[in-house]
C-alpha cells in the first residue's frame, strides 16, 4: 500500500469516528475485521473516493456499513 492510500484510510477511520462518536479503534475493527470494507471497498475504491468531499465519503461508508449489516 502506498503512502497516499494509507493516509486516506486513516482519514476514513478518523472521519467516521468523529461523525459516529465511536472510537477510531472500534471503527477500524468494524472496517477491517467485522466487514472487510477496508480491504474490499476503501482501498480498491481509493481513486474515485479520494476526490469526493468528506461528507460524501462518510455518508457513503455509513451506507456500506449498513448494507453489510452493521447497526449504527
C-alpha positions, -999 to +999 in steps of 0.1 A: +000+000+000+014+034-009+015+063+015-014+082-001-037+053+003-026+047+039-033+084+046-067+081+030-076+050+050-066+068+082-087+098+071-117+075+066-114+059+100-110+092+118-138+109+099-162+080+106-151+081+143-158+118+145-193+115+128-204+084+147-188+093+180-172+059+181-135+054+190-112+051+160-101+017+173-137+004+171-142+019+137-110+003+124-123-031+138-156-026+120-140-017+087-112-043+088-124-073+108-162-072+110-170-062+074-137-063+054-148-029+040-112-016+043-096-042+021-126-048-003-140-013-007-120+016+006-086+006-007-098-006-041-120+025-045-093+049-035-091+066-069-128+077-071-134+081-034-104+104-025-117+130-049-150+134-030-159+156-001-155+144+035-193+144+040-198+123+008-171+098+019-185+094+054-221+091+041-210+065+016-191+045+042-221+046+066-243+033+038-218+005+030-217-004+068-255-006+069-255-028+038-231-051+055-253-055+085-237-031+109-263-012+130-252+023+138 
